[in-house]
């Protein structure tokens, strides 16, 4: 959680010194960002140490790296409060898709009875996520936080971190089964 927030401020600080004005992430800029991220992700995959790692762990690492690169590049271009919040929100959306991917893979590995437990746990987590999002919004109020535009950056970063953490948990459940099947 703190790492994501730190990344926001570090990148926005660097960007402020390297550019006079933030730029909008237009569709053409986004296409360029995505192309750069794909190339850098491919390079990352080639350099990645794969010793003692499952193919699933490698793939998950590469997918997370790609999401990080995209967010980093967006923040370097649009380092406004809105730009940082949008980058965090879109990063959370990317992780949500990744979570769903591994949730569905995990679901396929479980028995019919155990699937019910996973579904129940995920529904409970979704309820928690929504309630926690409301709490984050509440804590942004000036009367509780002291105000300032940074409050929205903190809330969007915390929300994104919540999604990232659950994605990692779901992946770890899935990967544990994969490792044990190979043993």
N, C-alpha and C positions, 0 to 999 in steps of 0.2 A: 504494500500500500504506500509506504513512505517512498519507495523507489520510484513509483510512477509519478508521484507528486514532485519528487526531486527532479525527475526527467523533464517535467513540464517547465520548471523554473530554470533549470540549467540550459535547456534548449532555447527557451524564450530569451534568456539573458544573452546567450551567444548570438542569437538572431538579431537582437536589438542593436548590438555593436556592429554586426556585419551588414545590416541593411538600414536604410533610412525609414522605410515604410513597410508595414506588413502587406502581403499580397493576398488576394482572395484565391482559394483553391478552386479554380474553375474546372469544368470537365476536361479541358485540354491539359491543364496542369495536373489534374488527378491521373489522367492517362499516362503522363510522363512519370509521375511518382510511382505508379503501379509497375510500369516497365522497368524503372530503375530498381525497384524492390525485387522484382522477379529475377533480374540479372544478379543482384547482390545476394539473393537467397540461393541461387544456383551456385555461386562462388562459395558461399558459406557451407553449403552441403558438401562440396568437394573437399573443403579444408577440415570438415568436422571429424573429430576423433570418434571412431565407432567401436573401439575396443570395449568389450563387455557390455554392450548395449543392444537391446532388441531393435529390430527394424521399426517397430512401433514407437519406441523411445526416440529414435532418430527422426522419424517423420514428425512427431509431436514437437520436438525441438525446432525443427526447420519451419514448421507452421507458425510457431510462436515467434520465431525470429523474423519471419515475413511480416507479421502483424506489428511487431515493434518497429521495423524499418519504415513501414507505411506511416505509422503515427509520428515517428521522429521527423520524417520528411515533411509531413503536413505542418508540424509545429515550427519547423525551420522557415516555412513560407508565411504562415498566418499565426503569428505569436500574440494576437490580441486575446483578450479574455474570451471572447466568443470563439475564436479559432482554437484555443486550448480546450474549451469545453466541447466543441464539436469533435476535435480529434480524440478526446477521451471517450466520448459517446460512441463514435464510430469504431474505436478500438474495442469497447465493450461489446458492440454488435458482432465484431469479428470473432471475439472469444465466445460469444453466445452460440454462434454457428459451429465453432470448434467443439464446444461443450455438447451440443446436440449430436454432432458426428460421433463422438466417443460414447455418449449416452446410448445411442442406438446400437453401437457395436457391443457395448457392455450388455445391453438388454438381450441381444442375440446369444450371448454366452451363458445366460442364467437359465435355470430350470423355471418351469411355469410358476411354481410356488414362490421362488426367489425373485422373479420379475415383479411380483406384487409389492415386495418390500422396497425394491428400487423405485418403482413408480410412486409409492407412498412417500418415500424419503425425498424424491425430487419435487413432488407437489408441496411438501412441507417446506423445502428449501425455497421454492418459488414464492410461497406466502411470506417467508422470512425476508427474501430479497425485496419484495414489494413494500413490506412494512418498514424495513431498514431504509429503503429509498425515501419513504415518507419522513422517517426520523431525520435523515440527512437534510431533507428540505426544511424541516422544522428548525434544525440547529443552525441553518443559514440565516434565520431571522436576526435582525440587528440586536434585538433585545437579549439574545442568547450568545451571539458570536462577536458582537462588537461592530458588526457590519463590514463593509468594504467589498469591492468586486472580487477579491481573492476568495471569498466564501464560496462562490459558485465553482471556482477551480478546485477547491478542496473537496466539495461535495461530488463533483463529477469524477475526480480522481478516486475518491473512496468508493463510489459506486462501481467504477471500472475494476478496481481491485477486488471487490466482492465477486464479480463475475469471473475474473481471472482465477481466484482462489478455488471457486467451485469447479471450474474447468479442469484445473490441475487435480483436484480430488477425484473427479469422475475418471480422468485419464488414468490415475494411479490405481483405481479399482480395476479398471479394464486391463491395465498392463500387468498387474499382479496375477490375474488369471492366465494371461498369455505366457508369462514366465513359468508359472507352475505347470502349464500344459507341455511346455518344452522340456521340462526336467524329467 
